[in-house]
Amino acid sequence: MTICKQESFDFPSCKSKKVQADFNGGDVTSDGGVLLLRQVDRKLGLTMKLNELLEDSRRQGSCDHNQLRLLRQRIYALALGYEDINDHSTLRGDVALQTAVEANEMLASSSTLCRWENRADRETARLMSKWLIESFVKSFSTPPEELVLDFDATDDPTHGKQEGRFFHGYYDHYCFLPLYVFCGEKLLVSYLRPSNIDAAKHAWAILSLLVKRLREVWLNVKIIIRADSGFCRWRMLSWCDKHNVGYIIGVAKNSRLNAMAAPLMEEAKLRHEATGEKQRLFSDIQYAADTWDRKRRILVKAEHTEQGSNPRYVVANLPGNPQKLYDEIYCARGDMENRIKEQQLDLFSDRTSCTKWWANQFRMLLSSLAYLLLQTLRSIALKGTELAKAQCGTIRLKLLKIGAVIIRNTRRIVLHLSSSCPYQKIFRLAVRRLSTA
């Protein structure tokens, strides 16, 4: 049977000239900025250290691709926007990516990467998670005075029969329920969990391990945990009180709290009726749920708008004015939502389509390491530029997705980046900063 393969494509003419395209350009890449990722990786020692930590149980004599190269190939590709290992069927021939992972030949195929991912186990996840925390510690040149740790869970939809997936009533689909911990833009924990558990499951144990490690390095650092009402569990609050850990955590609305806050809510309502403008009043009360061991300070936000009353409650053991604590500390946790979006939308941490549990955890951690590269690029190389606060997807589009013609011979590898790239100045600055950092 004859198979016809179209080599060129015709497009509408331009100025009476015929327009055609094909995929016969040779050594041309759309990812010329991948060398920035290589620079960041070399600065952090990320993949080199991981390779030393992780055991490669494969029979080395039969392997064409060592573990270090596989790590770099997979992590760099995620940062470049290639979420599926099937992409590597053709991507493995990209000379820019080959150069970044320090190879002179074809990279690993999708089947090789698949087998490698499915070798991951509990110990692999433990060592990679430990390295995430150690990289966080090493990111500080001087001891911090205060660390605010943001805990949050999210849904990771599944579309097959992966191990550990369950139906979640709140999200109304089958999913995993991963737990993330951030400190500002820096990622500390990326932990895959089944979805048939409480949102705060394991959070207390993870907090304990984090506090222990951080105080080993910085004895006098002030640590504050910040989270929504899904993490308001009295055992965690009690542990924080005993170990001098601050907390500011949302509390779900209930009839008792509403009754205690009723006078403040009524005052906000009267002020709204008098002015026609939104009113926000703040106070604090002492409250204990039936399951709590004692009463604790609850920050009350009494808000009244045209839509009616909108009370909010937050439990905290921090001193200070209720409004200042709510507006300046608690509400700042909303930025963590952007970090999770970067993880899932820009770096594909929800691409957990493997059948095996630990392979999916491994994929999630690879995504987290790709985030670490881009976050470091943002914080070090892009500081003070228009991309200093850009999302990972924007950084990828403007600094990594640069067309380049590649010349490779026995003496050198040259990437001729697009002359019309609008971000040449920032790119040059990033290279200079990464070279001297």
matplotlib code that plots the C-alpha trace (Angstrom):
import matplotlib.pyplot as plt

x = [0.0, 1.4, 1.6, 1.7, 3.5, 3.1, 6.5, 5.5, 2.5, 1.1, -0.2, -1.9, 0.5, 2.2, 2.8, 2.2, 4.8, 4.1, 4.4, 5.4, 6.6, 8.1, 9.9, 13.2, 15.1, 17.7, 19.3, 16.8, 15.2, 12.3, 13.9, 17.1, 16.6, 17.1, 20.7, 19.5, 18.0, 21.4, 23.0, 20.5, 21.0, 24.7, 24.4, 22.1, 23.9, 20.3, 20.5, 24.1, 23.2, 20.0, 22.0, 24.3, 21.3, 19.2, 20.2, 20.2, 19.2, 19.4, 22.1, 24.6, 26.2, 22.9, 22.1, 22.7, 21.5, 22.8, 20.5, 21.9, 21.0, 17.5, 16.9, 18.0, 16.1, 12.9, 13.1, 14.3, 11.5, 8.9, 10.2, 10.1, 6.5, 6.6, 4.4, 4.1, 6.9, 5.6, 6.9, 10.4, 9.9, 11.0, 12.3, 15.2, 16.7, 16.7, 20.3, 19.6, 18.2, 21.0, 23.5, 21.7, 21.9, 25.5, 25.0, 26.2, 23.8, 20.1, 18.5, 16.4, 13.2, 9.7, 9.7, 13.1, 11.7, 8.5, 10.4, 12.7, 9.7, 8.1, 11.1, 10.5, 9.6, 9.1, 12.8, 13.1, 10.3, 11.8, 15.2, 13.8, 11.6, 14.5, 16.5, 13.7, 13.9, 17.7, 17.6, 15.3, 17.7, 20.7, 18.7, 19.4, 22.7, 21.9, 19.7, 16.0, 14.3, 10.9, 9.4, 5.7, 4.9, 1.8, 0.0, -2.7, -4.3, -5.7, -7.3, -5.4, -8.0, -7.5, -8.9, -8.0, -7.8, -4.6, -3.6, -4.8, -7.4, -10.9, -14.0, -14.1, -17.5, -16.4, -14.6, -17.1, -14.6, -12.0, -8.7, -5.7, -5.4, -1.8, -0.4, 1.9, 4.0, 5.4, 7.4, 6.7, 7.6, 9.9, 8.6, 9.3, 6.9, 5.1, 3.3, 0.9, -2.0, -5.1, -8.4, -10.3, -8.7, -9.1, -7.5, -5.2, -4.1, -0.3, 0.0, 0.8, 3.6, 5.1, 5.0, 6.8, 9.6, 9.9, 10.2, 12.7, 14.9, 14.6, 15.5, 18.5, 19.8, 18.4, 17.9, 16.1, 14.0, 10.3, 8.1, 4.4, 2.0, -0.7, -3.6, -7.3, -10.0, -9.3, -6.3, -7.9, -7.4, -6.9, -4.1, -2.1, -2.9, -2.0, 1.3, 2.2, 1.4, 3.8, 6.6, 6.5, 5.2, 2.9, -0.3, -3.0, -5.5, -9.1, -12.0, -15.2, -18.4, -20.8, -23.9, -21.9, -19.4, -22.1, -23.9, -20.8, -20.0, -23.6, -23.2, -20.3, -22.2, -25.2, -23.0, -21.5, -25.0, -26.2, -23.2, -23.8, -27.4, -26.3, -23.6, -24.5, -20.8, -19.2, -18.3, -15.5, -15.2, -12.7, -12.5, -11.4, -13.1, -12.3, -13.7, -13.3, -15.0, -16.4, -13.4, -10.8, -8.7, -9.1, -10.3, -8.2, -8.2, -10.4, -10.0, -13.4, -14.0, -17.6, -18.3, -21.5, -22.2, -25.1, -25.2, -25.5, -23.4, -20.1, -18.3, -14.9, -13.1, -9.4, -7.7, -4.3, -1.8, 0.0, -0.1, -1.3, -4.2, -7.0, -7.3, -3.6, -3.2, -6.0, -5.2, -1.4, -0.7, -3.7, -4.9, -1.4, -1.9, -3.9, -0.7, -0.1, -2.9, -0.8, 2.1, -0.2, -1.5, 2.1, 2.7, -0.3, -0.9, 2.6, 4.7, 2.1, 2.3, -1.2, 0.1, -0.2, -1.4, 0.9, -0.8, 1.6, 1.4, 5.1, 5.6, 3.0, 4.6, 7.9, 6.3, 5.0, 8.4, 10.0, 7.5, 8.5, 12.2, 11.3, 9.5, 12.6, 14.7, 12.3, 11.8, 15.5, 15.8, 13.1, 14.6, 18.2, 18.5, 15.3, 15.4, 14.5, 13.3, 9.8, 9.8, 10.7, 7.1, 6.2, 4.5, 6.5, 4.5, 5.3, 9.1, 9.0, 7.3, 9.5, 12.9, 13.0, 10.9, 13.4, 14.1, 17.7, 19.8, 22.4, 25.8, 27.6, 31.0, 34.0, 35.2, 32.1, 28.4, 26.9, 23.3, 22.3, 19.3, 16.6, 17.6, 14.1, 13.7, 12.1, 13.7, 17.4, 18.4, 16.8, 18.2, 21.7, 21.3, 20.1, 23.1, 25.5, 23.9, 23.9, 27.5, 28.7, 26.3]
y = [0.0, 3.4, 5.9, 9.5, 12.0, 15.7, 17.3, 20.9, 23.1, 25.9, 29.1, 32.2, 34.2, 37.3, 40.2, 37.9, 35.5, 31.8, 30.9, 27.4, 25.7, 22.3, 20.6, 20.2, 23.1, 20.9, 22.0, 24.7, 24.9, 26.8, 26.5, 28.5, 29.7, 26.2, 27.2, 29.5, 26.5, 24.8, 27.8, 27.8, 24.1, 24.4, 27.2, 25.1, 21.8, 20.5, 17.5, 16.7, 16.4, 14.5, 12.0, 11.4, 10.9, 8.6, 5.0, 3.8, 0.2, -0.4, -2.7, 0.0, -2.0, -2.1, 1.5, 4.1, 7.0, 7.6, 8.8, 12.3, 12.8, 11.4, 13.8, 16.8, 15.8, 15.4, 18.4, 20.8, 19.6, 20.3, 23.8, 24.3, 23.2, 19.6, 17.8, 14.5, 12.0, 11.1, 14.6, 13.1, 10.9, 13.8, 16.2, 13.8, 15.0, 18.7, 19.9, 22.7, 20.3, 17.8, 20.6, 21.6, 18.0, 17.8, 15.1, 14.9, 12.3, 11.4, 11.6, 9.0, 7.9, 8.1, 4.4, 4.7, 7.6, 5.7, 2.7, 5.0, 6.8, 3.5, 2.4, 5.2, 4.1, 5.5, 6.0, 8.0, 10.3, 10.7, 11.7, 14.1, 15.7, 16.1, 17.8, 20.3, 21.3, 21.5, 23.6, 26.0, 26.2, 26.9, 29.7, 32.0, 33.8, 35.1, 33.6, 34.7, 36.3, 35.0, 32.3, 32.1, 28.6, 28.4, 25.0, 24.2, 21.3, 21.1, 18.6, 16.7, 15.3, 11.7, 10.2, 6.6, 4.0, 5.2, 3.7, 5.8, 7.9, 8.2, 10.2, 13.5, 14.9, 18.6, 18.6, 16.3, 14.1, 11.4, 12.9, 13.0, 15.5, 16.8, 19.0, 21.9, 24.0, 27.3, 30.1, 33.1, 31.9, 29.1, 25.5, 23.3, 20.4, 18.7, 15.7, 13.5, 12.1, 10.0, 12.0, 9.9, 11.7, 14.8, 17.9, 18.3, 14.7, 14.4, 18.3, 18.1, 15.5, 17.5, 20.7, 19.0, 17.7, 21.2, 23.0, 20.5, 20.9, 24.7, 25.2, 22.9, 25.5, 28.7, 28.2, 31.5, 31.8, 32.7, 30.2, 31.0, 28.6, 30.1, 28.1, 28.1, 26.5, 23.0, 22.9, 24.2, 21.1, 21.5, 19.0, 21.0, 24.3, 22.7, 21.4, 24.9, 26.4, 23.9, 24.4, 28.2, 28.1, 30.9, 30.2, 32.2, 29.8, 30.2, 28.9, 27.7, 29.6, 28.1, 29.2, 29.8, 32.0, 33.9, 34.5, 35.7, 38.1, 39.3, 42.7, 43.6, 42.4, 44.5, 47.6, 47.0, 46.6, 49.9, 51.7, 50.3, 51.4, 54.9, 55.3, 52.9, 51.8, 48.5, 48.3, 46.2, 46.1, 44.0, 42.6, 39.4, 36.9, 33.9, 30.7, 26.9, 24.4, 21.3, 19.2, 21.8, 21.5, 25.2, 28.6, 30.5, 34.0, 34.3, 37.3, 38.5, 40.4, 41.8, 42.8, 44.1, 44.9, 45.3, 41.5, 41.2, 40.1, 38.4, 37.4, 35.8, 34.1, 33.3, 31.7, 33.1, 33.1, 36.1, 39.5, 42.6, 44.5, 42.2, 44.2, 44.4, 40.6, 39.8, 42.2, 42.1, 38.5, 36.2, 37.7, 37.4, 33.6, 34.2, 34.5, 30.8, 30.1, 31.6, 29.3, 26.2, 27.4, 27.6, 24.1, 22.6, 24.9, 25.9, 23.0, 20.1, 18.7, 17.3, 15.1, 12.1, 9.5, 6.6, 3.5, 3.2, 5.5, 6.2, 6.9, 9.7, 11.1, 11.0, 13.0, 15.5, 16.0, 16.4, 19.2, 20.8, 20.7, 22.4, 25.1, 25.4, 26.2, 28.8, 30.4, 30.7, 32.2, 34.7, 35.6, 35.9, 36.6, 38.7, 40.8, 44.4, 43.7, 43.7, 39.9, 40.0, 39.1, 37.2, 33.8, 30.7, 30.4, 34.0, 33.5, 30.4, 32.3, 35.3, 33.9, 30.2, 30.0, 31.7, 30.4, 29.6, 28.1, 25.7, 25.0, 22.1, 20.7, 19.1, 22.4, 24.3, 24.6, 27.9, 29.0, 31.9, 33.2, 35.1, 38.7, 39.9, 38.6, 41.5, 40.4, 40.4, 42.9, 40.9, 37.7, 39.1, 40.5, 37.0, 35.3, 37.8, 37.5, 33.7, 33.7, 35.9, 34.7]
z = [0.0, -1.0, 1.8, 0.7, 3.0, 2.3, 2.4, 1.9, 2.7, 0.6, 2.1, 0.6, -1.5, -0.3, -2.7, -5.6, -4.3, -3.6, 0.1, 1.1, 4.3, 5.2, 8.1, 6.4, 8.0, 9.6, 12.9, 13.8, 17.3, 18.8, 22.3, 22.0, 25.6, 27.0, 27.7, 30.4, 32.2, 31.9, 33.5, 36.4, 36.9, 37.0, 39.6, 41.8, 41.2, 40.9, 38.6, 39.6, 43.2, 42.5, 40.4, 43.4, 45.7, 43.5, 42.9, 39.3, 39.5, 35.8, 34.4, 33.3, 30.6, 28.7, 29.1, 26.4, 28.5, 32.1, 34.8, 34.9, 31.2, 31.8, 34.7, 32.7, 29.5, 31.4, 33.7, 31.0, 28.6, 31.3, 31.8, 28.0, 27.9, 26.8, 29.3, 27.5, 27.2, 23.7, 22.7, 23.1, 20.1, 18.0, 20.7, 21.3, 18.1, 19.0, 19.1, 21.6, 24.1, 23.4, 24.1, 27.3, 28.7, 27.5, 24.8, 21.2, 20.1, 20.1, 23.5, 25.2, 23.5, 25.0, 25.8, 27.7, 29.7, 30.5, 31.8, 33.8, 35.4, 36.4, 38.3, 40.9, 44.5, 47.9, 48.5, 45.3, 46.4, 49.8, 48.5, 46.0, 48.6, 50.9, 48.2, 47.6, 51.2, 51.1, 48.0, 49.9, 52.8, 50.4, 48.7, 51.7, 51.8, 55.3, 58.1, 57.7, 60.7, 59.8, 57.5, 56.5, 55.3, 53.1, 53.2, 50.6, 48.9, 45.4, 43.1, 40.4, 38.0, 36.7, 33.6, 34.0, 36.7, 38.4, 41.7, 44.6, 42.6, 44.2, 43.5, 45.5, 46.3, 46.6, 43.2, 41.6, 39.8, 40.2, 41.3, 43.6, 46.4, 46.4, 49.2, 48.5, 50.9, 49.7, 51.4, 49.2, 45.7, 47.0, 46.9, 49.9, 49.5, 46.6, 48.0, 46.1, 48.1, 47.4, 47.4, 49.9, 52.9, 54.9, 53.3, 56.3, 56.3, 56.8, 57.1, 60.8, 60.2, 57.4, 59.4, 62.2, 59.9, 58.3, 61.6, 62.9, 59.8, 59.5, 63.2, 62.9, 60.4, 61.9, 65.6, 66.2, 63.1, 63.6, 61.7, 60.9, 59.2, 57.0, 55.5, 54.8, 57.0, 55.6, 57.8, 61.0, 63.2, 67.0, 67.2, 64.7, 66.6, 69.9, 68.5, 67.2, 70.6, 72.3, 69.8, 69.5, 65.9, 64.8, 62.9, 61.1, 59.7, 58.4, 60.4, 58.7, 59.4, 61.9, 63.9, 67.1, 65.5, 63.7, 66.9, 68.7, 65.8, 65.5, 67.2, 65.0, 61.9, 62.9, 63.2, 59.8, 58.4, 59.9, 58.6, 55.1, 55.2, 56.2, 53.7, 50.8, 50.8, 51.6, 55.3, 56.9, 60.7, 62.6, 66.1, 67.9, 70.2, 72.3, 70.8, 71.1, 68.9, 70.7, 69.7, 70.6, 73.8, 74.8, 73.6, 71.1, 69.5, 66.5, 64.2, 63.0, 59.7, 59.6, 56.1, 54.7, 51.0, 48.7, 48.5, 52.3, 55.2, 54.5, 57.8, 57.9, 60.8, 61.3, 64.2, 65.2, 68.0, 66.6, 68.4, 66.7, 65.4, 63.9, 60.7, 60.1, 60.7, 58.4, 55.5, 55.6, 56.6, 56.1, 52.8, 51.4, 51.2, 48.1, 46.1, 46.8, 44.4, 41.6, 42.6, 42.4, 39.0, 37.8, 39.0, 37.3, 34.3, 33.3, 34.6, 34.3, 37.8, 37.1, 34.3, 36.6, 34.0, 35.1, 36.4, 39.4, 42.4, 42.8, 39.1, 39.4, 42.6, 40.6, 37.8, 40.2, 41.8, 38.3, 37.7, 41.0, 40.0, 36.7, 38.8, 40.9, 37.8, 36.5, 40.0, 40.4, 37.0, 37.9, 41.3, 40.3, 36.6, 36.1, 39.2, 38.4, 34.9, 33.5, 33.9, 37.6, 38.6, 35.5, 35.6, 34.6, 31.4, 30.4, 31.1, 28.9, 26.1, 26.1, 27.1, 26.4, 23.2, 20.9, 17.4, 16.6, 13.9, 15.3, 13.9, 15.5, 14.4, 16.1, 17.6, 18.7, 19.0, 17.9, 18.4, 16.1, 18.0, 16.2, 15.3, 15.8, 19.4, 21.3, 24.6, 23.6, 26.3, 29.1, 27.7, 27.7, 31.2, 32.4, 30.9, 32.5, 35.9, 35.8, 34.7, 37.5, 40.3]

ax = plt.figure().add_subplot(projection="3d")
ax.plot(x, y, z, "-o")
ax.set_aspect("equal")
plt.show()
